[in-house]
Amino acid sequence: MIEELNERSRKILEAIIEDFIETGEPVGSRAITRRHKMNLSPATVRNVMADLEEAGYLYSPHTSAGRIPTEKGYRYYVDSLAHFREPGVYLEKEFGGGRFLEGMGLEERLQRAGRILSATSSYAGIVSAPSFDATVFRHIEFVQLSEQKILVILVSRSGTVQNRIIDARVALSKAELEKITNFVNSRLTGLTIREVKELIVREMAREKALCDTLYQQAFLLSQKAFEDQPDTGVFIEGASNILEQPEFADLERMKKLFRAFEQKSLLVKLLDQCRGAEGIRVFIGSEFELMELEGCSLVTSTYTSASGISGTLGVLGPSRMPYSVVIPLVYQSARLVSRFLEEE
């Protein structure tokens, strides 16, 4: 793609995209020559703009108006032209240094990260929670509700808590449940949830050969406790910010966007594609393959920690977003979240 454009075409395309990002209005040749130091006549700029339109980088919404970028134009800009601006120390102050961890569970921290991304970018901040299977098991508690109904409280090392009610095959006393709780915690603590499930499968395969009834019951309850554990999903902060952009003044477009927010499974699936990817990923318009997000862009990065936490955070806004600001903002935010989680 880069070799298709000469230096003059690149500079004019960059100027048009940056002017359109700033104003939201189609950009004409006279505006380019006025605002940018180019030793070119408006006629020359018009000719280059016509070539860029023919090549698919620009289009004209009206016959007599200036041009605006296409998805192809934005993609070229992101990949080849944008000059990124470092967020600076203010972003670290927003995260509050070590205070990012104080008095908050993992979900609260991720929601806060989403709010910071939203407030700093003026768009929607999106953060996916880590896959529960990848987190490290810390503690389980079996609490008797009735003779055969048991409340299970699962706690991961990252602070994620999940509760569920299971049926025991047989009635268990409080003392037996305490023994089971202690036994399971001694065997499983420090493993990832995925490793816990694998161990339970192996032990259950040996169940018939086991002589210790309490040992059998411990792994039976654990199997029920850990089966089909749902992931905690995605946090969306500042969705209403997007509606302030002129692109979403149209009611139908607004409805489509909020349908995407309501169907969080779609966003979880999208963010899961980015999990573990190095650096930044940018989705523009139809690259989402989601009609609800037509006209939007999503900038994402992965946060990780040595304890097994891995998730994705990002900024969702109109395709006319200031990529030179948003991309480093997302990248640095992911680094900060990773660092603070390491300090846990």
C-alpha positions as CSV (number, residue, x, y, z in Angstrom):
1,M,0.0,0.0,0.0
2,I,2.8,2.4,0.9
3,E,4.4,2.3,-2.5
4,E,1.2,3.3,-4.2
5,L,1.6,6.9,-3.0
6,N,4.4,9.4,-3.6
7,E,5.5,11.9,-1.0
8,R,3.2,14.7,-2.2
9,S,0.2,12.4,-2.2
10,R,1.1,11.2,1.3
11,K,1.3,14.7,2.7
12,I,-2.0,15.8,1.2
13,L,-3.7,12.6,2.4
14,E,-2.3,13.2,5.9
15,A,-3.4,16.8,5.9
16,I,-7.0,15.9,4.8
17,I,-7.4,13.2,7.4
18,E,-6.0,15.3,10.2
19,D,-8.2,18.3,9.2
20,F,-11.3,16.1,9.0
21,I,-10.5,14.5,12.4
22,E,-10.4,18.0,13.9
23,T,-13.4,19.6,12.2
24,G,-15.7,16.8,11.0
25,E,-16.2,18.7,7.8
26,P,-15.2,17.7,4.2
27,V,-11.8,19.2,3.4
28,G,-11.3,21.2,0.2
29,S,-8.1,22.1,-1.7
30,R,-8.1,25.8,-0.6
31,A,-8.3,24.7,3.1
32,I,-5.3,22.5,2.5
33,T,-3.2,25.3,1.0
34,R,-4.3,27.7,3.7
35,R,-3.7,25.5,6.8
36,H,-0.6,23.6,5.8
37,K,2.7,24.8,4.6
38,M,2.7,23.2,1.1
39,N,4.3,25.1,-1.8
40,L,1.4,23.9,-4.1
41,S,-1.4,25.6,-5.8
42,P,-5.0,24.7,-5.1
43,A,-5.3,23.3,-8.6
44,T,-2.4,20.9,-8.0
45,V,-3.9,19.9,-4.7
46,R,-7.3,19.3,-6.4
47,N,-5.6,17.0,-8.9
48,V,-3.9,15.0,-6.2
49,M,-7.2,14.8,-4.3
50,A,-8.9,13.5,-7.4
51,D,-6.2,10.8,-7.8
52,L,-6.6,9.8,-4.1
53,E,-10.3,9.5,-4.6
54,E,-9.9,7.4,-7.7
55,A,-7.5,5.1,-5.7
56,G,-10.1,4.7,-2.9
57,Y,-8.5,6.8,-0.1
58,L,-11.0,9.6,-0.2
59,Y,-14.6,10.3,-1.3
60,S,-16.7,13.3,-1.8
61,P,-20.1,13.3,0.0
62,H,-21.4,15.9,-2.4
63,T,-20.5,16.9,-5.9
64,S,-19.3,20.4,-4.9
65,A,-17.9,19.6,-1.5
66,G,-14.4,18.7,-0.3
67,R,-13.3,15.2,0.4
68,I,-13.4,12.9,3.5
69,P,-11.4,9.8,4.2
70,T,-12.5,6.3,3.4
71,E,-11.7,3.3,5.6
72,K,-8.8,2.6,3.2
73,G,-7.6,6.2,3.8
74,Y,-7.8,5.8,7.6
75,R,-6.0,2.4,7.4
76,Y,-3.2,4.0,5.4
77,Y,-3.0,6.8,7.8
78,V,-2.8,4.5,10.9
79,D,-0.2,2.2,9.3
80,S,2.0,4.8,7.6
81,L,1.3,8.4,8.4
82,A,0.3,9.1,12.0
83,H,2.8,10.7,14.3
84,F,2.0,9.4,17.8
85,R,2.0,11.6,20.8
86,E,3.1,10.2,24.2
87,P,0.4,10.5,26.9
88,G,3.1,11.7,29.4
89,V,3.0,11.5,33.2
90,Y,-0.6,12.6,33.5
91,L,-1.9,9.2,32.5
92,E,0.0,7.5,35.4
93,K,-1.5,10.1,37.7
94,E,-4.9,9.3,36.4
95,F,-4.3,5.6,37.4
96,G,-3.2,6.8,40.8
97,G,0.1,4.9,41.1
98,G,-0.1,2.2,43.7
99,R,-3.5,3.5,44.8
100,F,-5.0,1.8,41.7
101,L,-4.9,-1.4,43.8
102,E,-6.0,-0.2,47.1
103,G,-9.3,-1.5,48.5
104,M,-10.5,-2.8,45.1
105,G,-11.1,-6.2,43.6
106,L,-10.0,-7.0,40.1
107,E,-13.4,-6.1,38.5
108,E,-13.4,-2.7,40.2
109,R,-9.9,-2.0,38.9
110,L,-10.9,-2.9,35.4
111,Q,-14.0,-0.7,35.5
112,R,-11.8,2.1,36.8
113,A,-9.4,1.6,33.9
114,G,-12.3,1.8,31.5
115,R,-13.5,5.1,33.1
116,I,-10.0,6.5,32.8
117,L,-9.8,5.5,29.1
118,S,-13.2,7.1,28.5
119,A,-12.5,10.3,30.3
120,T,-9.0,10.7,28.7
121,S,-10.1,9.9,25.1
122,S,-13.7,11.4,25.3
123,Y,-14.9,8.1,23.7
124,A,-16.0,4.8,25.2
125,G,-13.5,2.8,27.3
126,I,-13.8,-0.9,26.9
127,V,-12.1,-3.5,29.1
128,S,-12.5,-7.3,29.0
129,A,-12.0,-9.3,32.2
130,P,-9.4,-12.0,32.1
131,S,-10.5,-15.5,31.2
132,F,-11.4,-17.2,34.5
133,D,-9.7,-20.4,33.4
134,A,-6.4,-18.6,33.1
135,T,-6.5,-17.1,36.6
136,V,-4.8,-18.7,39.5
137,F,-7.0,-20.5,42.1
138,R,-6.5,-19.2,45.7
139,H,-9.4,-20.4,47.8
140,I,-12.7,-22.3,47.8
141,E,-15.4,-22.4,50.4
142,F,-18.3,-24.9,50.7
143,V,-21.2,-23.5,52.7
144,Q,-24.1,-25.7,53.7
145,L,-27.5,-24.1,52.8
146,S,-29.6,-27.2,53.3
147,E,-29.1,-31.0,53.6
148,Q,-27.9,-31.3,50.0
149,K,-27.7,-27.7,48.8
150,I,-24.2,-26.2,49.0
151,L,-23.1,-22.7,48.2
152,V,-19.6,-22.6,46.6
153,I,-17.5,-19.5,46.9
154,L,-14.5,-19.5,44.4
155,V,-11.8,-16.9,44.8
156,S,-8.9,-16.4,42.3
157,R,-5.5,-14.9,43.2
158,S,-6.5,-11.8,41.2
159,G,-9.4,-11.2,43.5
160,T,-12.2,-12.5,41.2
161,V,-15.0,-14.0,43.2
162,Q,-17.6,-16.4,41.8
163,N,-20.5,-18.0,43.6
164,R,-22.8,-20.8,42.7
165,I,-25.2,-23.3,44.3
166,I,-24.6,-27.0,43.7
167,D,-26.4,-30.3,44.7
168,A,-24.4,-32.8,46.7
169,R,-25.2,-36.5,46.0
170,V,-25.4,-37.2,49.7
171,A,-26.1,-35.3,52.9
172,L,-22.9,-33.9,54.4
173,S,-22.4,-32.6,57.9
174,K,-20.7,-29.2,58.6
175,A,-17.6,-31.0,59.9
176,E,-17.4,-33.1,56.7
177,L,-17.7,-29.9,54.6
178,E,-14.9,-28.3,56.6
179,K,-12.6,-31.3,56.0
180,I,-13.5,-31.2,52.3
181,T,-12.8,-27.5,52.1
182,N,-9.4,-27.8,53.8
183,F,-8.5,-30.8,51.6
184,V,-9.4,-29.1,48.3
185,N,-7.6,-25.9,49.2
186,S,-4.5,-27.8,50.2
187,R,-4.5,-29.7,46.8
188,L,-5.5,-26.9,44.4
189,T,-4.1,-23.6,45.7
190,G,-1.6,-22.1,43.3
191,L,-2.9,-23.9,40.2
192,T,-4.7,-22.1,37.3
193,I,-8.4,-22.8,37.1
194,R,-7.6,-24.7,33.9
195,E,-5.1,-26.9,35.7
196,V,-7.6,-27.4,38.5
197,K,-10.2,-28.7,36.1
198,E,-7.7,-31.0,34.5
199,L,-6.7,-32.4,37.9
200,I,-10.3,-33.0,38.8
201,V,-10.9,-34.9,35.6
202,R,-7.9,-37.1,36.2
203,E,-9.0,-37.8,39.8
204,M,-12.6,-38.4,38.9
205,A,-11.4,-41.0,36.4
206,R,-9.9,-42.8,39.4
207,E,-13.0,-42.3,41.6
208,K,-14.2,-45.9,41.5
209,A,-10.8,-47.2,42.6
210,L,-10.8,-44.8,45.6
211,C,-11.5,-46.2,49.0
212,D,-11.8,-42.9,50.9
213,T,-15.4,-41.8,50.6
214,L,-14.7,-38.3,51.8
215,Y,-11.9,-38.0,49.2
216,Q,-14.4,-39.1,46.5
217,Q,-16.9,-36.5,47.7
218,A,-14.3,-33.8,47.7
219,F,-13.5,-34.2,44.0
220,L,-17.2,-34.7,43.2
221,L,-18.1,-31.3,44.8
222,S,-15.1,-29.7,43.1
223,Q,-16.1,-31.0,39.7
224,K,-19.6,-29.5,40.2
225,A,-18.1,-26.2,41.5
226,F,-15.7,-25.7,38.5
227,E,-17.8,-27.0,35.6
228,D,-19.0,-24.4,33.0
229,Q,-17.7,-21.4,34.9
230,P,-18.6,-18.3,32.8
231,D,-16.1,-15.6,32.1
232,T,-16.9,-12.3,33.7
233,G,-17.3,-10.4,30.4
234,V,-16.6,-6.9,29.4
235,F,-16.9,-3.4,31.0
236,I,-18.1,-0.5,28.9
237,E,-17.6,3.0,30.3
238,G,-18.6,6.3,28.7
239,A,-20.7,4.9,25.9
240,S,-22.7,8.1,25.8
241,N,-19.6,10.0,24.8
242,I,-19.8,8.5,21.3
243,L,-23.3,9.9,20.8
244,E,-22.0,13.4,21.1
245,Q,-20.1,12.9,17.8
246,P,-21.9,14.3,14.8
247,E,-21.6,10.9,13.0
248,F,-24.1,9.4,15.4
249,A,-26.8,12.1,15.3
250,D,-28.8,9.7,13.0
251,L,-31.3,7.8,15.2
252,E,-30.9,4.5,13.3
253,R,-27.1,4.6,13.6
254,M,-27.4,5.3,17.3
255,K,-29.8,2.4,17.8
256,K,-27.4,0.0,16.0
257,L,-24.5,1.1,18.2
258,F,-26.4,0.6,21.4
259,R,-27.5,-2.8,20.3
260,A,-23.8,-3.7,20.1
261,F,-23.3,-2.5,23.6
262,E,-26.3,-4.5,24.8
263,Q,-25.0,-7.7,23.1
264,K,-21.8,-7.8,25.1
265,S,-21.1,-11.3,23.8
266,L,-20.2,-9.7,20.5
267,L,-17.7,-7.4,22.1
268,V,-16.3,-10.2,24.2
269,K,-15.7,-12.2,21.1
270,L,-14.1,-9.3,19.3
271,L,-11.8,-8.5,22.3
272,D,-10.9,-12.2,22.6
273,Q,-9.4,-12.0,19.1
274,C,-7.0,-9.4,20.5
275,R,-6.1,-11.3,23.7
276,G,-2.4,-12.1,23.7
277,A,-1.6,-10.0,20.6
278,E,1.6,-8.0,20.8
279,G,1.3,-4.2,20.9
280,I,-1.7,-2.4,19.4
281,R,-4.5,-3.6,17.2
282,V,-6.8,-1.2,15.3
283,F,-10.1,-2.2,13.8
284,I,-11.7,0.3,11.4
285,G,-15.3,0.2,10.1
286,S,-16.0,-3.0,8.2
287,E,-12.9,-4.7,9.7
288,F,-15.2,-5.4,12.7
289,E,-17.4,-7.6,10.6
290,L,-20.2,-6.3,12.9
291,M,-22.8,-4.1,11.1
292,E,-23.7,-2.5,14.5
293,L,-20.2,-0.9,14.6
294,E,-20.3,0.5,11.2
295,G,-18.5,3.9,11.2
296,C,-16.6,3.1,14.3
297,S,-13.0,2.3,15.1
298,L,-11.6,0.3,18.0
299,V,-8.0,0.6,19.3
300,T,-7.0,-2.3,21.7
301,S,-4.0,-3.6,23.6
302,T,-3.5,-6.6,25.9
303,Y,-2.7,-6.3,29.6
304,T,-1.0,-9.3,31.2
305,S,0.6,-10.3,34.5
306,A,2.9,-13.1,35.7
307,S,0.0,-14.5,37.8
308,G,-1.9,-15.6,34.7
309,I,-4.1,-12.5,34.2
310,S,-4.7,-11.6,30.6
311,G,-7.3,-9.4,29.1
312,T,-7.9,-6.6,26.6
313,L,-8.6,-2.9,27.0
314,G,-9.3,-0.3,24.4
315,V,-11.1,2.8,23.1
316,L,-14.2,2.6,20.8
317,G,-15.1,5.8,18.9
318,P,-16.0,7.0,15.5
319,S,-13.6,6.3,12.6
320,R,-12.8,10.0,12.8
321,M,-10.9,9.6,16.0
322,P,-7.4,11.2,16.7
323,Y,-5.4,8.0,16.3
324,S,-2.1,9.8,17.0
325,V,-3.5,10.4,20.6
326,V,-5.7,7.4,21.2
327,I,-3.2,4.7,20.1
328,P,-0.4,5.7,22.6
329,L,-3.1,6.3,25.2
330,V,-4.3,2.7,24.9
331,Y,-0.8,1.2,24.7
332,Q,0.4,3.0,27.8
333,S,-2.8,2.2,29.7
334,A,-2.3,-1.5,29.1
335,R,1.2,-1.2,30.3
336,L,0.1,0.5,33.5
337,V,-2.6,-2.0,34.2
338,S,-0.2,-4.8,33.7
339,R,2.4,-3.2,36.0
340,F,-0.1,-2.5,38.8
341,L,-1.4,-6.0,38.7
342,E,2.2,-7.3,39.0
343,E,2.5,-5.3,42.2
344,E,-0.5,-7.1,43.8
